[in-house]
């Protein structure tokens, strides 16, 4: 059974989306510091730029901006919606 390189990249980005959702929730509850959140936020911004023609990538950009807002200490219920979006997007990429 062979897999194409594009499929491997898509699945890798799906895993990173799931990790990003977890990092966002952990930052929201102050269980981790800002450094990992910064790395994951930059990943989402780079992905937004790389796939800027796609609407889902623009939503990733919003998620990255929201991750930076959470790093500043803002707590709001939107965090759970953003984390849920990233989680479901990542899971769908893995299928």
GIVENWO-V648626 format. One record per residue. N is the residue number from 1. RES is the residue in one letter. SS is DSSP state (alpha for helix, beta for strand, coil for the rest). PSI is psi in whole degrees, 0 to 359 (999 if undefined). D_LAST is the distance of its C-alpha to the last C-alpha in Angstrom with 2 decimals. Layout:
BEGIN
n=<N N>
res=<RES RES>
ss=<SS SS>
psi=<PSI PSI>
d_last=<D_LAST D_LAST>
END
This chain:
BEGIN
n=<1 2 3 4 5 6 7 8 9 10 11 12 13 14 15 16 17 18 19 20 21 22 23 24 25 26 27 28 29 30 31 32 33 34 35 36 37 38 39 40 41 42 43 44 45 46 47 48 49 50 51 52 53 54 55 56 57 58 59 60 61 62 63 64 65 66 67 68 69 70 71 72 73 74 75 76 77 78 79 80 81 82 83 84 85 86 87 88 89 90 91 92 93 94 95>
res=<X X X X X X X X X X X X X X X X X X X X X X X X X X X X X X X X X X X X X X X X X X X X X X X X X X X X X X X X X X X X X X X X X X X X X X X X X X X X X X X X X X X X X X X X X X X X X X X>
ss=<coil coil coil coil alpha alpha alpha alpha alpha alpha alpha alpha alpha alpha alpha alpha alpha alpha alpha alpha alpha alpha alpha alpha alpha alpha alpha alpha coil coil coil coil coil alpha alpha alpha alpha alpha alpha alpha alpha alpha alpha alpha alpha alpha alpha alpha alpha alpha coil coil coil coil alpha alpha alpha alpha alpha alpha alpha alpha alpha alpha alpha alpha alpha alpha alpha alpha alpha coil coil coil coil coil coil alpha alpha alpha alpha alpha alpha alpha alpha alpha alpha alpha alpha alpha alpha alpha alpha alpha coil>
psi=<124 148 146 159 324 323 320 318 317 319 324 318 327 317 317 328 318 318 320 320 319 318 319 315 320 324 322 321 10 38 342 163 189 342 311 324 323 317 314 324 320 322 314 322 319 320 323 316 320 325 44 349 344 135 322 328 325 325 325 321 319 319 321 315 319 325 320 324 318 326 330 354 5 127 126 153 342 336 319 323 317 316 320 320 311 321 312 325 319 318 320 330 335 344 999>
d_last=<16.21 15.90 13.26 14.44 15.45 13.65 10.22 11.57 12.96 9.98 8.19 11.74 12.22 9.30 11.13 14.33 13.52 13.01 16.19 17.92 17.55 19.07 21.75 22.64 23.23 25.18 27.30 27.96 29.45 31.27 29.79 29.15 31.08 30.38 29.72 26.07 25.55 27.34 25.16 21.90 23.68 24.75 21.27 20.20 23.42 22.99 19.52 21.21 23.92 21.84 19.87 22.76 22.57 19.44 20.07 16.97 18.49 21.73 20.21 19.05 22.71 23.89 21.79 23.45 26.82 26.32 25.47 28.78 30.55 29.43 30.77 34.09 34.20 33.43 31.96 30.71 28.37 26.27 24.77 22.78 21.46 20.51 18.82 16.89 15.82 14.69 12.86 10.90 10.33 9.12 6.73 5.35 5.57 3.80 0.00>
END
